[in-house]
């Protein structure tokens, strides 16, 4: 929803734009979202202007013409909010009208952005935090699992930390509390269930094999996405189908040459792919009526529901072993505070990196996000190999590279398909 406040009698225009125009789709799958950073030129011929309904504006009788103005939805304070896991309320921007300093226009009539270096800096901060938080989560999650191999409890704790953090934001009004209704909760039950399956399966895989191997297998998620979506009636161009061939070949080569190969680890990563793909598909269908809920709140409620799904099962699966496992972990590491630090860090950064990735969708296009997500996987794989010093065979490295490259090709192909679809809708 866009709101404009025009101030009389000066020639300045104050503007603000709420984020997450299409949270129900873009929250879970960047390929389902529309490009949110497109610049628009709006021409106004009267003052004052006020928002009345979602479908239009109420305009009073003409008084003074205003020339062309430009609005951008990039708020640097949102980027600054990333380390704490929430977006601050956007600060109003003041854009000078044509009566002020002269502005240079682009060939198609749009006013060029004055602060292009600031945009580059914002993107650098977004990607830097996103990558950093993901790397920290993977490292400390694996450290904790190495001495306390109970992924069900650790996965539950990570969801618990995210839930507590969201309650904190809502309680202190750092984030507007979403309106919780029965239809909203019912619509979220399916996506939350599949999110739970994807999360716990990934944690089980992390506990059984090297982090790098899990991420290589998880790069095959596009294969499941194309296959399942095709069964549901979606059609894909030939380029998309060709792009999944190197993904399958690369993952297969990496699996048969993996030093730490374990069937539980392999199946955990594959089931995780299935869970997250079904979450993407199901959320697109069930959450279309709740586009007013922003991505941060939507992910927060998903985390709470996932915790309610997961923890009772975790008690049933592992509960009888937790006490003995805890004492063994403390004995192994020597200092309890170090173990607590690893577990808490994994929980905090699990929530933060997920939030950052969803918030990044408001700052960049789906294509840029897809490329960034592919490169993020490469960075995580390389970082964990260096930290844990996992032995990597040449063929294993080759298979991993082929799989990641196939994921990149898939991102390119699907993003072009979505871009054409969005242009058609506009």
C-alpha positions in Angstrom: 0.0 0.0 0.0 1.4 3.4 -1.0 0.7 6.6 0.9 1.6 10.1 -0.2 1.5 13.3 1.9 1.9 16.5 -0.1 2.8 19.6 1.9 1.5 23.0 1.1 2.6 25.5 0.0 6.2 24.4 -0.4 7.4 22.4 -3.4 8.7 19.4 -1.5 7.0 16.0 -1.5 7.3 13.6 1.4 6.8 10.0 0.5 6.9 6.6 2.1 6.2 3.1 0.8 5.4 0.0 2.8 7.3 -3.1 1.9 6.4 -6.6 0.9 3.9 -5.9 -1.8 3.5 -9.6 -2.5 4.7 -11.3 0.7 2.6 -14.4 0.3 4.5 -15.5 -2.7 7.9 -13.7 -2.4 8.5 -14.8 1.1 9.3 -18.4 0.2 10.3 -18.3 -3.4 12.1 -15.4 -5.1 10.9 -16.6 -8.5 7.3 -16.1 -7.4 7.8 -12.4 -6.6 7.6 -9.3 -8.7 10.4 -6.8 -9.1 9.9 -4.4 -6.2 12.6 -1.9 -7.0 11.1 -0.6 -10.3 11.1 3.2 -10.4 7.9 5.0 -11.3 7.0 8.5 -12.4 3.8 9.9 -11.1 2.2 13.1 -12.4 0.0 15.1 -10.1 -2.1 18.0 -11.2 -3.7 19.1 -7.9 -3.1 19.5 -4.2 -3.8 18.1 -1.7 -3.7 14.4 -2.4 -4.7 11.8 0.2 -5.1 8.0 0.1 -8.7 6.8 0.3 -8.9 3.2 -0.9 -6.6 0.5 -2.3 -8.0 1.1 -5.8 -7.3 4.8 -6.1 -6.8 8.3 -4.6 -9.2 11.1 -3.7 -8.1 14.4 -5.3 -9.5 17.8 -4.4 -10.1 20.6 -6.8 -7.0 21.7 -8.8 -4.9 24.4 -7.1 -1.2 24.2 -8.1 0.4 21.9 -10.7 3.3 19.8 -9.5 5.9 18.6 -11.9 7.3 15.2 -12.2 8.4 13.5 -9.1 10.2 10.2 -8.5 9.9 7.7 -5.7 12.2 4.9 -4.7 11.5 2.3 -2.0 15.1 1.8 -0.9 15.4 2.8 2.8 18.9 2.6 4.2 17.5 2.3 7.7 16.0 -1.0 6.8 19.5 -2.2 5.9 20.9 -0.9 9.2 18.2 -2.9 10.9 19.4 -6.3 9.6 21.8 -7.2 12.4 19.0 -7.0 14.9 16.5 -8.8 12.7 13.9 -6.2 12.1 13.2 -3.3 9.8 12.8 0.1 11.4 9.8 2.2 10.3 10.8 3.9 7.1 11.9 7.5 7.5 10.2 9.9 5.2 12.1 11.1 2.1 11.9 14.6 0.7 12.3 14.9 -3.0 12.7 18.3 -4.6 10.3 19.1 -7.4 11.3 20.6 -10.6 11.0 24.1 -9.2 14.2 23.4 -7.2 17.6 22.3 -8.5 17.5 21.0 -12.1 17.5 17.2 -12.4 18.7 15.1 -15.2 16.1 12.9 -16.9 16.6 9.5 -18.6 15.6 9.0 -22.3 12.3 7.5 -21.3 11.4 10.4 -19.1 12.3 9.0 -15.8 14.5 11.0 -13.4 17.8 9.3 -12.7 18.5 8.3 -9.1 20.8 10.9 -7.6 22.3 8.5 -5.0 23.5 5.6 -7.1 26.5 5.0 -4.9 24.2 4.8 -1.9 22.2 2.1 -3.7 25.4 0.1 -4.4 26.4 0.4 -0.7 23.0 -0.7 0.4 23.2 -3.9 -1.8 26.7 -4.6 -0.5 25.4 -4.3 3.1 22.4 -6.5 2.4 24.5 -9.3 0.7 27.3 -9.0 3.2 25.0 -9.5 6.2 23.0 -12.2 4.5 26.2 -14.2 3.6 27.8 -13.6 7.0 24.8 -14.7 9.0 24.4 -17.8 6.9 28.0 -18.8 7.3 27.9 -18.2 11.1 24.8 -20.3 11.4 26.3 -23.2 9.4 29.5 -23.2 11.4 28.1 -23.1 14.9 25.2 -25.4 14.0 27.7 -28.0 12.9 30.0 -27.4 15.9 27.0 -28.0 18.3 25.9 -31.1 16.4 29.4 -32.6 16.5 29.3 -32.9 20.3 25.6 -33.0 20.8 24.1 -35.1 17.9 20.5 -34.4 18.6 19.2 -32.5 15.6 15.6 -32.6 16.6 16.2 -30.7 19.8 18.6 -28.3 18.2 16.1 -27.6 15.3 13.4 -27.0 17.9 15.6 -24.6 19.8 16.4 -22.6 16.7 12.6 -22.1 16.0 12.1 -21.2 19.7 14.7 -18.4 19.5 13.0 -17.0 16.4 9.6 -17.2 18.1 10.9 -15.4 21.2 12.6 -12.7 19.1 9.3 -12.0 17.2 7.4 -11.7 20.5 10.0 -9.2 21.7 9.6 -7.1 18.5 5.8 -7.2 18.7 5.7 -6.4 22.5 8.0 -3.3 22.2 6.3 -2.2 18.9 9.5 -2.5 17.0 7.5 -4.4 14.5 3.7 -4.0 13.9 1.9 -7.0 15.3 0.0 -8.9 12.5 -3.7 -9.4 12.8 -4.2 -13.0 13.8 -7.4 -14.5 12.5 -8.7 -18.0 12.2 -8.6 -18.0 8.4 -5.0 -16.7 8.5 -3.9 -19.5 10.9 -5.6 -22.1 8.8 -3.9 -20.8 5.7 -0.5 -21.0 7.4 -0.9 -24.6 8.7 0.2 -26.2 5.5 3.2 -23.9 4.8 4.3 -24.2 8.4 4.2 -28.0 8.3 6.3 -28.2 5.1 8.7 -25.6 6.6 9.1 -27.9 9.6 9.8 -30.9 7.5 12.4 -28.9 5.4 14.1 -27.6 8.5 14.4 -30.8 10.6 15.5 -32.8 7.5 18.3 -30.3 6.8 19.4 -30.5 10.5 19.4 -34.3 10.4 21.6 -34.1 7.3 24.0 -31.6 8.9 24.4 -34.0 11.8 25.3 -37.0 9.6 27.6 -35.6 6.8 29.8 -32.6 6.1 28.0 -29.2 5.8 29.4 -28.8 2.3 27.9 -32.1 1.1 24.4 -31.1 2.5 24.6 -27.8 0.6 25.6 -29.5 -2.6 22.6 -31.9 -2.4 20.3 -29.0 -1.4 21.3 -27.2 -4.6 19.2 -29.8 -6.4 16.0 -28.1 -5.0 15.1 -26.6 -8.5 14.8 -30.2 -9.8 12.0 -30.9 -7.3 10.4 -27.5 -7.9 10.1 -28.1 -11.7 8.8 -31.7 -11.3 6.2 -30.9 -8.6 5.0 -27.7 -10.3 4.7 -29.6 -13.6 2.4 -32.1 -12.0 0.3 -29.3 -10.7 -0.1 -27.8 -14.2 2.7 -25.3 -14.5 4.6 -25.3 -17.8 8.3 -24.5 -18.2 10.4 -23.6 -21.3 13.0 -26.0 -22.7 15.8 -23.9 -21.1 14.5 -24.6 -17.6 14.4 -28.4 -18.2 17.9 -28.4 -19.7 19.2 -26.4 -16.7 18.3 -29.2 -14.3 20.4 -31.8 -16.2 23.8 -30.4 -14.9 22.2 -30.2 -11.4 21.4 -33.9 -11.4 24.7 -34.9 -12.9 26.7 -32.7 -10.5 24.9 -33.9 -7.4 25.3 -37.5 -8.4 29.0 -37.1 -9.0 29.4 -35.3 -5.7 27.5 -38.0 -3.8 29.4 -41.0 -5.1 32.8 -39.3 -4.4 31.9 -37.8 -1.0 34.3 -38.8 1.7 31.7 -38.4 4.5 28.9 -40.0 2.6 26.1 -41.3 4.7 22.6 -42.4 3.5 20.8 -40.6 6.3 22.7 -37.4 5.4 21.8 -37.8 1.7 18.1 -38.6 2.4 17.9 -35.8 4.9 19.0 -33.2 2.3 16.7 -34.6 -0.3 13.7 -34.6 2.0 14.6 -31.1 3.0 14.3 -30.1 -0.7 10.9 -31.7 -1.0 9.7 -29.9 2.2 10.8 -26.5 1.1 9.5 -26.9 -2.5 6.1 -28.0 -1.2 6.1 -25.1 1.2 6.8 -22.7 -1.7 4.0 -24.2 -3.8 1.4 -24.5 -1.0 2.1 -21.0 0.3 1.6 -19.5 -3.1 -1.9 -21.1 -3.3 -3.1 -20.6 0.3 -1.7 -17.1 1.2 -3.0 -15.1 -1.7 -5.7 -13.4 0.5 -3.2 -12.2 3.1 -0.9 -10.0 1.1 -1.1 -7.2 3.6 1.0 -9.2 6.1 4.6 -8.3 5.5 7.3 -10.9 5.1 9.0 -10.5 8.5 5.7 -11.1 10.3 4.7 -13.9 8.1 8.0 -15.7 8.7 7.6 -15.0 12.5 4.2 -16.7 12.6 5.6 -19.6 10.5 8.4 -20.1 13.0 5.9 -20.2 15.9 3.7 -22.8 14.2 6.7 -24.8 13.2 7.9 -24.9 16.8 4.5 -26.2 17.9 4.7 -28.9 15.2 8.3 -30.0 15.8 8.9 -29.9 19.6 6.4 -32.6 20.6 7.8 -35.0 17.9 11.3 -34.1 19.1 10.5 -35.2 22.6 9.1 -38.5 21.3 12.1 -39.2 19.0 15.0 -38.0 21.1 13.7 -36.9 24.5 14.9 -40.0 26.5 18.5 -39.3 25.3 18.9 -35.6 25.9 20.1 -35.7 29.5 22.8 -38.3 28.9 23.8 -36.5 25.7 24.0 -33.2 27.5 26.4 -34.5 30.1 28.5 -36.2 27.4 28.7 -33.0 25.4 29.8 -31.0 28.5 32.4 -33.6 29.3 33.7 -33.5 25.7 34.0 -29.8 25.4 35.1 -29.1 29.0 33.5 -25.7 29.5 29.7 -25.5 29.5 29.7 -21.9 28.5 31.3 -22.7 25.2 28.6 -25.3 24.4 25.8 -22.8 25.4 27.4 -20.1 23.2 27.5 -22.5 20.2 23.8 -23.5 20.6 22.5 -20.0 21.2 24.6 -18.6 18.3 23.2 -21.2 15.9 19.6 -20.3 17.0 20.0 -16.6 16.7 21.8 -16.6 13.3 19.3 -19.2 11.9 16.5 -16.7 12.4 18.6 -13.7 11.3 19.8 -15.1 8.1 16.3 -16.2 7.1 14.9 -12.8 7.9 17.7 -11.1 6.0 17.1 -13.2 2.9 13.4 -12.3 2.9 14.0 -8.6 3.5 16.6 -8.6 0.7 13.8 -9.4 -1.7 12.5 -5.8 -1.1 15.8 -4.3 -2.1 16.7 -6.3 -5.2 15.1 -8.0 -8.2 14.2 -11.7 -8.2 17.0 -12.3 -10.8 19.6 -10.6 -8.6 18.3 -12.5 -5.6 18.6 -15.9 -7.4 22.2 -15.2 -8.5 23.0 -14.0 -5.0 21.5 -17.1 -3.5 23.6 -19.3 -5.8 26.8 -17.5 -4.9 25.8 -17.7 -1.2 25.8 -21.5 -1.4 29.3 -21.4 -3.0 30.6 -19.1 -0.2 29.0 -21.4 2.5 30.5 -24.5 1.0 34.0 -23.0 0.7 33.8 -21.5 4.2 32.8 -24.7 5.9 35.4 -26.7 4.1 38.1 -24.3 5.3 36.8 -24.2 8.9 36.2 -27.9 9.4 39.0 -29.0 7.0 36.9 -31.6 5.3 38.9 -33.7 2.7 37.6 -33.0 -0.8 38.4 -35.2 -3.8 38.9 -33.6 -7.2 35.9 -35.4 -8.7 33.8 -34.3 -5.7 34.8 -30.7 -6.2 34.0 -31.0 -9.9 30.5 -32.5 -9.2 29.8 -29.7 -6.7 30.8 -27.0 -9.2 28.6 -28.6 -11.9 25.6 -28.8 -9.6 26.0 -25.1 -8.4 26.5 -24.0 -12.0 23.3 -25.8 -13.0 21.4 -24.0 -10.2 22.7 -20.7 -11.6 21.4 -21.6 -15.1 18.1 -22.5 -13.6 17.9 -19.2 -11.8 18.6 -17.3 -15.0 16.0 -19.3 -17.0 13.2 -19.1 -14.4 13.8 -15.4 -13.6 13.4 -14.5 -17.3 10.2 -16.5 -17.4 8.8 -14.7 -14.4 9.9 -11.3 -15.7 8.1 -11.8 -18.9 5.0 -13.0 -17.0 5.1 -9.9 -14.8 5.5 -7.6 -17.8 2.4 -9.2 -19.4 0.4 -8.7 -16.2 1.4 -5.0 -16.1 
